[in-house]
Amino acid sequence: MTVGIDHKGLIFPQNVLYPTQFTQKGVDEILTVKFWNAANEKVTPKVYSRVDWYRERLNDINESIILFDREATMIESD
């Protein structure tokens, strides 16, 4: 679940299959909105700023490259 903004600038929750990243101002604003689940329990959304989301993805890719390189080196030395 993520949020959208309607034509009046109001935030609303929506289900999507991809993450939505926001500016830091957007993250701060979303975290001020109160969300509840079907059991009427407060839910705190996990909100990514665009910089943090992309940084996390790049870290994942860089770690994968390092692991692939190590594996290739081990295969070559055998």
Backbone as a chain_set.jsonl record, in Angstrom:
{"seq": "MTVGIDHKGLIFPQNVLYPTQFTQKGVDEILTVKFWNAANEKVTPKVYSRVDWYRERLNDINESIILFDREATMIESD", "coords": {"N": [[0.847, -1.173, 0.0], [0.477, 2.219, -0.739], [0.493, 5.799, -0.916], [-1.492, 8.334, -2.485], [-2.013, 11.553, -4.041], [-4.745, 13.646, -4.254], [-6.65, 15.818, -6.528], [-7.114, 18.012, -4.946], [-4.982, 18.143, -3.342], [-5.002, 16.484, -1.178], [-3.982, 13.683, 0.762], [-4.309, 10.211, 0.076], [-4.767, 6.706, 0.813], [-3.593, 3.981, -1.237], [-3.58, 0.911, -3.093], [-0.846, -0.527, -4.675], [1.513, -2.056, -6.954], [4.121, -1.367, -6.8], [6.808, 0.496, -5.257], [6.409, 3.821, -4.025], [8.232, 6.72, -4.12], [9.175, 9.591, -2.24], [9.763, 13.143, -1.787], [11.691, 14.54, 0.94], [10.052, 16.307, 2.308], [7.545, 15.36, 1.558], [7.613, 12.806, 2.756], [7.701, 13.54, 5.48], [5.191, 14.782, 5.698], [3.413, 12.676, 5.108], [3.889, 11.004, 7.276], [2.585, 12.375, 9.257], [-0.036, 11.791, 8.953], [-2.68, 9.778, 10.19], [-3.12, 6.302, 10.204], [-5.222, 3.406, 10.207], [-5.731, -0.102, 10.698], [-7.887, -2.888, 9.694], [-8.629, -3.931, 12.157], [-8.871, -1.787, 13.712], [-6.478, -0.805, 14.7], [-3.685, 1.309, 15.173], [-1.588, 2.057, 12.444], [1.68, 2.408, 11.36], [3.048, 3.807, 8.593], [5.561, 2.598, 6.286], [7.707, 4.655, 4.889], [9.506, 5.811, 2.165], [12.062, 8.069, 1.288], [12.942, 9.391, -1.924], [15.705, 9.419, -2.306], [16.725, 7.715, -0.29], [15.493, 5.262, -0.973], [16.502, 4.662, -3.547], [19.232, 4.624, -2.891], [19.344, 2.379, -1.227], [18.651, 0.362, -3.077], [20.849, 0.599, -4.855], [22.937, -0.117, -3.124], [22.264, -2.817, -2.716], [22.672, -3.814, -5.32], [25.421, -3.277, -5.661], [26.506, -4.926, -3.642], [25.77, -7.403, -4.668], [27.294, -7.479, -7.032], [29.878, -7.579, -5.95], [29.763, -10.104, -4.684], [29.341, -11.77, -6.937], [31.73, -11.29, -8.289], [33.602, -12.326, -6.469], [32.844, -15.029, -6.541], [33.352, -15.628, -9.235], [36.131, -15.279, -9.236], [36.895, -17.346, -7.526], [36.122, -19.559, -9.033], [37.794, -19.291, -11.236], [40.278, -19.745, -10.043], [40.223, -22.404, -9.449]], "CA": [[0.0, 0.0, 0.0], [1.174, 3.499, -0.752], [-0.468, 6.895, -0.893], [-1.551, 9.235, -3.621], [-2.493, 12.893, -3.72], [-5.83, 13.974, -5.174], [-6.578, 17.133, -7.163], [-7.173, 19.045, -3.906], [-3.751, 18.061, -2.562], [-5.195, 15.62, -0.012], [-3.329, 12.375, 0.668], [-5.199, 9.076, 0.271], [-4.061, 5.431, 0.653], [-3.951, 3.203, -2.419], [-2.815, -0.32, -3.284], [-0.089, -0.58, -5.928], [2.49, -3.139, -6.986], [5.459, -0.775, -6.85], [6.979, 1.509, -4.211], [6.385, 5.218, -4.426], [9.208, 7.45, -3.342], [8.768, 10.971, -2.032], [10.742, 14.093, -1.26], [11.68, 14.491, 2.4], [8.855, 17.032, 2.749], [6.437, 14.419, 1.394], [7.739, 11.786, 3.806], [7.295, 14.156, 6.742], [3.746, 15.014, 5.673], [2.728, 11.375, 5.178], [4.012, 10.477, 8.638], [1.663, 13.072, 10.156], [-1.373, 11.232, 8.736], [-2.927, 8.592, 11.01], [-3.707, 5.178, 9.479], [-5.681, 2.297, 11.036], [-6.048, -1.312, 9.949], [-9.27, -3.368, 9.837], [-8.863, -4.209, 13.573], [-8.868, -0.467, 14.337], [-5.186, -0.584, 15.328], [-2.903, 2.313, 14.456], [-0.556, 1.514, 11.565], [2.682, 3.389, 10.963], [3.512, 3.424, 7.249], [6.987, 2.626, 5.975], [7.766, 5.645, 3.814], [10.868, 6.023, 1.666], [12.361, 9.225, 0.452], [13.514, 8.849, -3.157], [17.148, 9.233, -2.151], [16.963, 6.524, 0.514], [15.05, 4.069, -1.693], [17.486, 4.377, -4.588], [20.491, 4.275, -2.234], [19.209, 0.994, -0.785], [18.723, -0.492, -4.274], [22.231, 0.618, -5.335], [23.727, -0.932, -2.199], [21.958, -4.218, -3.034], [23.341, -4.136, -6.585], [26.869, -3.297, -5.423], [26.817, -6.139, -2.88], [25.645, -8.534, -5.594], [28.46, -7.449, -7.919], [31.016, -8.063, -5.166], [29.603, -11.551, -4.516], [29.565, -12.398, -8.242], [33.154, -11.179, -8.569], [34.277, -13.319, -5.617], [32.528, -16.363, -7.061], [34.091, -15.782, -10.488], [37.535, -15.423, -8.874], [37.064, -18.68, -6.974], [36.002, -20.52, -10.139], [39.012, -19.159, -12.054], [41.433, -20.286, -9.327], [40.109, -23.855, -9.359]], "C": [[0.89, 1.233, 0.0], [0.117, 4.589, -0.696], [-0.398, 7.679, -2.194], [-2.008, 10.593, -3.143], [-3.57, 13.244, -4.733], [-5.689, 15.408, -5.7], [-6.65, 18.291, -6.166], [-5.901, 19.056, -3.049], [-3.879, 17.212, -1.315], [-4.575, 14.248, -0.267], [-4.365, 11.281, 0.897], [-4.415, 7.781, 0.067], [-4.514, 4.727, -0.623], [-3.063, 1.968, -2.501], [-2.136, -0.269, -4.649], [0.932, -1.707, -5.833], [3.919, -2.626, -7.035], [5.582, 0.252, -5.734], [6.899, 2.908, -4.792], [7.358, 5.949, -3.528], [8.844, 8.931, -3.325], [9.962, 11.852, -1.686], [10.694, 13.988, 0.257], [10.466, 15.222, 2.951], [7.623, 16.13, 2.639], [6.441, 13.34, 2.449], [7.242, 12.348, 5.132], [5.787, 14.361, 6.804], [2.964, 13.711, 5.803], [2.761, 10.839, 6.601], [3.14, 11.22, 9.641], [0.237, 12.542, 10.029], [-1.523, 9.971, 9.578], [-3.642, 7.541, 10.174], [-4.108, 4.102, 10.483], [-5.954, 1.099, 10.148], [-7.487, -1.741, 10.233], [-9.625, -3.679, 11.294], [-8.849, -2.922, 14.395], [-7.606, -0.223, 15.165], [-4.414, 0.424, 14.492], [-1.789, 1.626, 13.671], [0.39, 2.651, 11.202], [3.223, 2.976, 9.6], [5.029, 3.439, 7.153], [7.106, 3.497, 4.726], [9.227, 5.874, 3.441], [10.977, 7.378, 0.999], [13.007, 8.666, -0.806], [14.987, 8.562, -3.005], [17.431, 7.948, -1.388], [16.602, 5.252, -0.241], [16.072, 3.687, -2.757], [18.837, 3.999, -3.996], [20.455, 2.816, -1.793], [19.305, 0.037, -1.968], [20.154, -0.551, -4.814], [23.146, -0.198, -4.426], [23.511, -2.418, -2.473], [22.693, -4.656, -4.301], [24.847, -4.234, -6.382], [27.291, -4.532, -4.636], [26.747, -7.366, -3.774], [26.846, -8.61, -6.525], [29.688, -7.982, -7.196], [30.949, -9.58, -5.0], [29.851, -12.288, -5.83], [31.053, -12.392, -8.588], [33.946, -12.19, -7.74], [34.074, -14.73, -6.15], [33.309, -16.629, -8.346], [35.584, -15.985, -10.208], [37.802, -16.821, -8.337], [37.008, -19.743, -8.076], [37.273, -20.494, -10.991], [40.209, -19.794, -11.366], [41.384, -21.794, -9.185], [40.72, -24.514, -10.519]], "O": [[1.927, 1.271, 0.663], [-1.052, 4.297, -0.445], [0.614, 7.682, -2.896], [-2.352, 10.765, -1.974], [-3.34, 13.152, -5.939], [-4.739, 16.115, -5.365], [-6.29, 19.42, -6.498], [-5.763, 19.878, -2.143], [-2.979, 17.206, -0.475], [-4.641, 13.723, -1.378], [-5.202, 11.391, 1.793], [-3.499, 7.741, -0.755], [-5.665, 4.856, -1.04], [-1.925, 1.983, -2.032], [-2.784, 0.002, -5.659], [1.181, -2.243, -4.753], [4.84, -3.402, -7.291], [4.579, 0.822, -5.305], [7.289, 3.135, -5.938], [7.309, 5.809, -2.306], [8.276, 9.453, -4.284], [11.034, 11.358, -1.337], [9.757, 13.408, 0.807], [9.903, 14.801, 3.961], [6.763, 16.136, 3.52], [5.39, 12.99, 2.985], [6.454, 11.706, 5.826], [5.171, 14.138, 7.847], [1.969, 13.649, 6.525], [1.773, 10.282, 7.08], [2.966, 10.75, 10.766], [-0.605, 12.806, 10.888], [-0.586, 9.177, 9.67], [-4.641, 7.833, 9.516], [-3.428, 3.901, 11.489], [-6.356, 1.247, 8.994], [-8.22, -1.041, 10.931], [-10.806, -3.69, 11.641], [-8.819, -2.963, 15.625], [-7.64, 0.464, 16.186], [-4.475, 0.404, 13.263], [-1.129, 0.72, 14.18], [-0.046, 3.726, 10.788], [3.8, 1.896, 9.47], [5.699, 4.198, 7.853], [6.659, 3.116, 3.644], [10.072, 6.103, 4.307], [10.097, 7.785, 0.24], [13.569, 7.571, -0.767], [15.476, 7.558, -3.523], [18.291, 7.168, -1.796], [17.328, 4.262, -0.16], [16.463, 2.525, -2.858], [19.524, 3.136, -4.543], [21.435, 2.093, -1.969], [19.971, -0.993, -1.874], [20.627, -1.623, -5.19], [24.036, -0.896, -4.912], [24.466, -3.195, -2.464], [23.269, -5.744, -4.346], [25.481, -5.168, -6.874], [28.329, -5.125, -4.932], [27.573, -8.27, -3.654], [27.362, -9.699, -6.778], [30.457, -8.756, -7.767], [31.958, -10.268, -5.155], [30.506, -13.33, -5.833], [31.576, -13.373, -9.118], [34.859, -12.836, -8.254], [35.012, -15.526, -6.206], [33.861, -17.714, -8.531], [36.23, -16.786, -10.882], [38.828, -17.421, -8.659], [37.765, -20.713, -8.045], [37.768, -21.539, -11.414], [41.083, -20.335, -12.044], [42.39, -22.413, -8.838], [40.713, -25.742, -10.606]]}, "num_chains": 1, "name": "protein.A"}
